[in-house]
Amino acid sequence: MNVLLLAEADDPAAGGLAERLRGAGHGVQLAAATGPAELASRTGRLDAAIFDALGGWSVGELRRRFPGVPLAAWLRERSDELVADLFARGADEVLHRGMGAQEQLARVSALATRAPQAAVAARLGPLAVDPERGEATWHGRRLPLTQRERELLHVLVEARGATIRRELLYRRVWGYAMARGDRVVDVNVKRLRDKLASEVGAPVAIETEQGVGYRLVVAEPGVTAL
């Protein structure tokens, strides 16, 4: 796989990661700025991008510059608070020096399988999510949701009122098993819930089934879950 590593060239930690990736047979492009990185990425397929979490990179900006490319944040030292924040901001993976070399390589290799797959539009009454067009709408009006929020909503709409376990939501949206105590699903569901309340109001709600997960309720007349 071809990996883009966004970090300063003289960073020994990033250099060590690049060396391990190359040793495992991966192609690695090291860049300190997104401009040269974008140019390099156009020369061939880019399977994953790893960015220095403390280097000033924005997940949202990287999503716009490298659409469809799974993103992993790199931390010099493990921090539970930073890890949770990076996942909440939309990172697909977080790597840190506390991981063993084999775990780092396994997580990077798994990133390539998390590239967005073609998904069909889902609808529940006047609420629709179209992953291909990158939009969610209510009665045809586009809702200002982030990509992660749309992905969560898509899974909930597809369930048509059934409760989705937190672990399954995590796997469907983030692409791998949820670690014990991880609250990233709850953080992102709260953000999505708040936006739906602001943009749509009472007809749409995300209900919590304690100890299990979440379900989507669309209360407009004529809308029923199968």
N, C-alpha and C positions, 0 to 999 in steps of 0.2 A: 504494500500500500504506500501511497505518497502522502507525506505529512508535512504541513507547514508549521514551523516553530517560530512564533513571534516573540523575540527576546533580544536583549543586547548581546552582541557577539562575544563580548568579554565576560559574560556571566558564566562562572564555572559550573554552577548547578545546571543551567540550561544546556551548556556544552556537554556535560556528562549525560544528560537525557538524550541529546542528539546522537551522541556516540553509541549509547545502548540501542537506540532505535536502528541506527545503521548496522550495528552488529547483528541485529535480528533480521536483517534483510530488507528493511523499509527504506524508501527514499525519503530524505529529509532536506527541506529548504529552510534555511535559517535567515530571518529578516528582522530588522529592527524598526521598520515602518510599514504601514499598510500599502503605500503606493508601490514600492518595489515588490511587495508580497503579491499584490494583485497582478502585476505584470508577470511574475514568475508562475502564478497559478494558471495563467492562460496558456502556458506552454504544454500543459497536460492535465490529466485528471488529478483532482485534489480530494483525497479520501477523508482527511481530518485536519483540523487546525488546533494547535496548542498555543495558548497565549499566557504571558506572564501576568498573573492576577494583580500584581502590585505595580505593573508597568504603565498604568493609565489607560489600558484598553477597555472599551465599553462593549459589553456583549451585544447590545442593540446595534451598534455601529458595525461590529464584525458580522452580524447576521446580514446587514444590508450589503456589505462589501463581498461577502462570500455566501451567497444564498444556497441553501441546501447542504452546506458543509457542516458536519458535526463539530462542535466546539468543546475543547477541554481547557480548563484553567490550570495553571501551574503555580503551586505555592512552594516557596523555599522551605517553610516550616508548616506543620499541620496546625490548623486553628479551626475548632468546631464552629465558631461563630462565622468565620470567613467562608468555610465550606457551605454552611447553610445559606448564607447570603448569596453566594455565587450560583447555587442551584436555584434559588428564588429568582435571580435575575435572568435565568434561562440557560445557564451552562449545561451541556450534556454530560460532562464528567469533570471531576476535580482530581488532580494528581498532586502529590506532595512528596518531599524527600523522606518522610517517615515510612513510605511504602517500600517494600523490597523491590528489587529490579524486575523480578518475574511478574509481580503484581502490576507494576507500571506498564510493562510491555503487554500484558494480557488486557488491561483496560484500554490501552491505545488501540490494540488490534480489534477489540470489540466495538470501538467507535464507528468503524466503517459500516457496520450493520445497522447503525442508527440513522443513516441518511433517510430523509423523508421518503416514504413509499407512496406510490399512487393510491389515493383513497377516494372513495365515492362520496358525494355530497350526502349529508344526513339532514332529515327534516322532522320536526315534531310540531304540527300545526303551523303557525306563521313564523316559527323559529327555524332557521336553516343555517348549516355550516358547510361551506364548500372549500375543502382543503386545497383543491387544484387551483382555485382562483384566489385563495388566501383571504377569505372573508366570511364573516358571520353576519346574518341579517335578521331583522325583526320586521315583519310585514314589508320586506323589500328594502328597509332602511339599514344601511351598513352600521354595524356596531364597532366602536373604537377599541378593539381587543388586541392584545399582543399575540404573537404566534403561539406562545405557551398556553395562554388563556383560550385561544381557539381550539387547540389540540385537546385540552381538558373538556371543553364544551362539546366537541365532536364526539368524544367517547360517551359522555352523559346523554347526548341526544340519541346516539345509536342504541343506547340501553332502553329508551322509550319508557322511562319511569321506574325501571328496576334499579335496585340498589347495587352500586358498584363498589367492591371492596377497595380500601385505600391501596393495598398492595397491588391490585390489578390496575388501578388507575396509574400508579407509579410505573409499572412495567409497560403499559400501553403508551404512555406519554414520554417517559424518560428512557425506556428501552432496556432496563435491567432490574434486578431484584432490589427491593427497598431494604436498606439497612435498619436494624432495630433502633428505635428512637428517632428516626428521621422524620421531621415535621414539614418537609418541603411541599408535600401534597396539601396539607392543611393551610399553609401560607398562601399557596397559589389558588386554592379553592376560595379562600376568604377574599382575595383580590377579585376573582371572577364574580363572586357573589355580590360584592359591593358595586362592581361596574354594572351588573345586570339590574340591580336595584335602582341605580342612578339612571340608566338608559331606558329601561323597560318598565320597572316598577312591579307591582303586585302580581300581574299575570304569570311571571316566571320566578321560580325560586329554586335554590339548591338546598335540599333538606339533609340533615345529618342523622344517620342512624348510629347512635352511640356504640362505639366499639366495633363497628363494621365498616361503614363508608358513607357514600353520598348518593343521592338520587335527585334527578331533575324533575320538577313539576311545572307543567304548563297548564294554567287554570282557565284559559279562555274557553268559552262555550264551544262544544263540538270537537275539542281536542281530547283524545283518549289514548292511553298507552295500551299497546297490544300485549 
